[in-house]
């Protein structure tokens, strides 16, 4: 069995692209996260299976909620999660990573270079300092609480684009209400694990 089998299974079940080249890139990214975490403390104390399950696989839930089409904006990306994972699965999608911390920005440059990823922009700074550019897929893993994140993300979403919010099943009603207020509607969702109010769910909201 391969340590990336959970990702392969999820991609198959969610009809996401997965092949040998994507597997190699994901394995290399896993190596880089483990290697640089020892010196930079990028993701905290995690072994390889935990990185796969809690970081890499969790990042792919966004693509199952709404297929990636066009450009990606990942705000507060940290070590490149979920942006680099999505880029590996969708190499044709231009990716912009926003990260204010020097150490993590340095890792992002190293990782994207070693992975040979093209059309990647790394902006070292806060989203408030970023140009008013529009993107097709706007996401953040844990930049701000879900309701605040929707307000932050909305101005950066292109007309046919979507903003992706990671929350709990129990947040569904208030998140949908906030999205409606911002003139978005629920277009898809995805999750891992058994149904429960506290289950993490990835919600995709498109412009109405």
N, C-alpha and C positions, 0 to 999 in steps of 0.2 A: 504493500500500500504506500502511496505517496502522501507526504504531509499536506499537499495541496488538493487532495481528493475532495475535501468539503467544498472547496471553491469550484472544482470541476462539476460536482453534483449540482450545486446551486445554479451554475450557469446553464446546465442542461435542463433543469426543472423550470428555470425562468426564461428559457430561450435566449440566453445571452451568448455572444460569440466566445468561443474557447477553442484553442488549437495549440499545437506544440510551441509555436513562437510566443504566444501569450503566456503559456505555462513557464517558458524559460525566463521571460521578463518578470513574471510575478515571483519566481523563485529567486531571481537576482535581487529584486527589491526587498524581499524578505531577508536575504543575507545582509543587505546594506542597513536595514533597520536594526538588525541584531548587532552588527559590527559597530555602528556609530552610537547606538544606545549605550554601549559600555563606556564610552568616553564623553558623550554629550548629554546623557540622560534624556533622550528625546521622548520616550514613551513610558518611562517608569519601569519598575522591575517586572518583566514579562518574559516567559520562555517562548519558544517558537510556536508550539501549538496554540498558546494564548494569543499570540500576534495574529495567527491565521484566523482564528475564530472570532476574536473580539475587535480586530482592526481591519484586516483585509476583507474578510467575508462581510462584516458589518457595512463596509463601504460600498459593496456591490448591491446592497438592498435598494439604494437610490436608483440604480439603473433598472431594477425590476419594477419600481414604482412608476417610472416613466422613461421610455427609451431615450438614450442620449442622441440628440440631433443638433448639430452645429456646435457652437463654442461653449466652453465651460468656464465658469467663474467659481473658484473655491476660496472662501473667505476665512481667515484664521486657520489656514491649512495645517500649521504645525509641521509635522514630518511628511506632509504630502497626502494626508488622509481627509477626505476620500479622493482628492483630485488625481493623484498619480495612479491610484488603482483604476479609476475610470479611464484614464488616458491609456493604460495598458490594454484595457478591453476595447477601447475605441480610439486607436492610434491616429485616426484621421481627424479627430475633434481638436481644434485649437484650445489650449488650456492656459488660463491665467490663475496663478497662485498668489494670494495676498497673505503676507505674514510679516508682522512688525519685528519679531525677535531675530537678532543677528545670528545667533547660533543655529537656529532652525533654517533661516534663509540660506546660510552657508551649506547646510546639509542638502537643501533642495537643489542648489546648483550642482553639487557633487552627484547627487542621485540621478537627476535628469540627464546629466552628461554621461555618466557611466551606463545608463540604460539606453542611451542613444535616442531619447525622445525628441521629436521635432515639434515646432510650433508651440513652445512652452514659454510663457512670460512669467517672471518672478518679480513681484512688486514688494519691496521691503518697506512696509509702512502700514498705517491704519486704513481701513476702508473709507473713512471720512476724508482721507487725503487722495483718494483714487479718483481718476477722471470719470466723468459721467458716461462711460461706455456701456453699451447694451450687449447682453449675452443671452444665449438660448437656454442655458441650463445653469441656474444659480443655486449654489449649495454651500452649506457649512455643517460640519459634524457637531461642533459644540461651542460655537463662537459666542452665542448669546442665548438666553432662554427663548423657547419657541415663539412666543408672541412677539417679543422684541425683534427676533430674527426676521419674521415676516415683514415687519415695517422697514427693517434695514435692507432686505433683499429686493423688495418690490421695485424701487426706482432703477434697478440694473437689469430688469427682465425685458427682453425684446418682445415685440408684438405677438409673435407666435411661440414665445418661450415659456419656461416654467420655473418656479422657485420650489426648491425641495426643502422640506422641514422634517427634522427627526424629532419625534415626540413620543408620547405615550398614548395608548388607546383611550385612556381617560381624558386626554386633551382634545379629542376629536371635535367635540361640539364648539369649544371656544376657539380652536384654530380655524375651523371652517367659517365661523362668524367673523373673525378678524380678516380672513382672506376675502370674504364677501365685501367687507367694508373697504378693502383695498382694490376691489373690482377684479378679483380672481375667483376661480371655482375649483373644487376638488376634481382632479383628472385621473388620479390613480394612487395606489398605495401598495406597500409591500412590507413584510415583516418576517422574522425568524422566531420560531418558538411557539409554544402553545398559547391559545387565546386567553387573555386576562387583562384586567384594567391597566396593569403596569407593564404590559408587553410593549417593547419599543416598536414603533411603527414609523415608516418613512412615508410621508404624505407629499404628493406632487400637486401643486396648484398652478393652473394655467390662467392667462388673462381671459376675461369674459368677452 
